[in-house]
Amino acid sequence: MLTALANRGISAPKRVLGAAGVILVIAVIFGAPVASHLGSGGFDNPSSASTKAKDLLSTRFHTGYPNLVLELTSTAGANAAATKQVGLAAVSALQRDQYVDNVSSYWTASPTVARGLVSKDGTSALVVARVIGNDTQAPDRAAAAVKELTGTRDGVTVKAGGIDTVYSEV
């Protein structure tokens, strides 16, 4: 059967190319609007322990896992005045954002929590937060929240990460 199909294709290449072109045009017409209906999430298994924990955090404690992370790096260290100033400015900006909550950082957390928000060598520290919204809204909101915060200033480099930032980039 495949041999017969191949022979027909070889005997009429213009028809095969024409048919492929028509199929391509039809696919573009019907497929183009699909992207606007697709979300970037949907990877949670509703019966998994992690999903149940996330749902519990959301419903009972009105919080969730941090999906936005800022890494501040400076050769002077996380405790340098310039690093702390940039870090606290980032915390303040995120706290003012209506779609961001649960903002915490190396400079604002309790000493026990702060130890987990700084690198072993002391040159990098984190600001973590949660962006509110569903799988479609949160990536755009995360991108907007970090737009003015990333880059290098006063010798401090600020990089954005977290699942919503990644989805925004994708």
N, C-alpha and C positions, 0 to 999 in steps of 0.2 A: 504494500500500500504506500509506504514512504517513497519507494522508488518511482512509482507512478506519479506521485505528487511532485517529486523533484523533477521528473522529466517534463511535466506540464509547466513548471516554473522556468525551466531552461528554454523551453520552446516559445514562451511568451513573457519575456522579462518585463516588458513595458506594462503589461496587464498586472503583473505581480506588484510592481512599484506603484502603479496607480491605485490598486486595492489597498496597499499598505498606507499610502498617503491619505486615502479616504478614511481608513480606520483611525489614523493619527488625528485627523481633524475632528472626528466624532469624539474621540477620547478627550481631546483638549476642551471641546465644548461642554461635555458632561462632567469632566473632572476638575476644571478650573475652580468652581465655587466650593469644592469639597474642603479645601484647606481652612476656610473660615469657620467650618463646623467642627474642626478637630481641636481637642484640648491637648495640653502637653503632659498631663498626668495620667492617672488611671492605673497605676502600677500596684496599688494596695490590694492585698488579699484580705477580704473582710473577716475571715476567720483566723488570721494570724495574730499572734500575741502582740506584735508591734503595732498593728492597726488597732487592736482593742485598747492598747495603752494610749495611743494617740487620741482615740475617741474619748477615753476617760479623761485625759488631760483637757480636752476641749470642752466637754460637757460639764464636768464636775468642778474643774479648777479654772476654767475660762482661759486656758493657755494652750500651748502646743510646743513642738520642737522648734528650735531656732532654725529658720530657713534662710536667713541672711547673715553672712559673716563678713566682717571687715578685718583684714590683717594689716596692722601697722608695723612697719619695719624701719629701724634706724640703727646705724652703726654705733650711735651714742647710747643706745639701749632704751628699753621700755620705760625706765624711770627717769630719763632725761626730761628736762623742762619742756623742750620743744615737742617731744613725743607725747607727753602727757597733755599738752595744750591741744595738739591736733586730735588726740583721742577723745578728750572731753568735748571738743567742738563737734566731732562726729556723733557722739552720744547725744548731745543737745539737738543737733539737726534731726536725728532719727526720732527722738522723743517728740519733736514738733510735728512730725509727719502723721497725718490722720490714719494712715493705713499700716503703721508700724507700732508694735507694742512689745512689752517684755524686753526692753533694751537693757543690756548689762555689758560691763566691760571690765578689763583688768583694773582700771582706775576707780570704778564705782562699786564693784562687788565686794562681798565680805572677804577677809583674808583667806579663808578656806577655799572659796570658789575662785578667787583671783589666782591662786597657784595653778589652776587648770587652764587659765587664759593667757599664760605667758610661756614662751619657748624656754627650753632648758638653758640655752646660752644667754637668755635675757634680752635679745635684740628684737624680738617680735612679740606683739601682744594682740589680743583679739577684742573686738566689739561684736557681740551677738545680739540678734533681735529676731522677732517673728513678724513676717508680713502677713497681713490679714487678707483673705480672699480665696477664691477657688483656684483650680488649676489653670484657668484662663486669665484671671485677674492678677493673681499674685506675681507672676513673672514680670508683667509690665510695671506693676507698682514697685517691685524691687529695683528694677532698672532705673526708674525715676528717682527713687530714694537715694541711690548711690551715685547718680550722675555727677553731682558737684563735689562728691566726697573723695573720689578716687584720683590718683595721681601722686605727684611728689611735691611737697612744700616744706620748707624749713628743714630739709634733710630727712624728712619722714615720708616713706612710700606707703600709700594706702591702696590695697587691692581688695576687690570685692569677690566674694564667693558665696557658697550656699546653693541649695537646690534650685531656688527660684531665680537666682542670678544665672545659673547654668541654663535653665529652661529659657530664660530671656535671650541669652546668646544663641541658643539653638534655633 
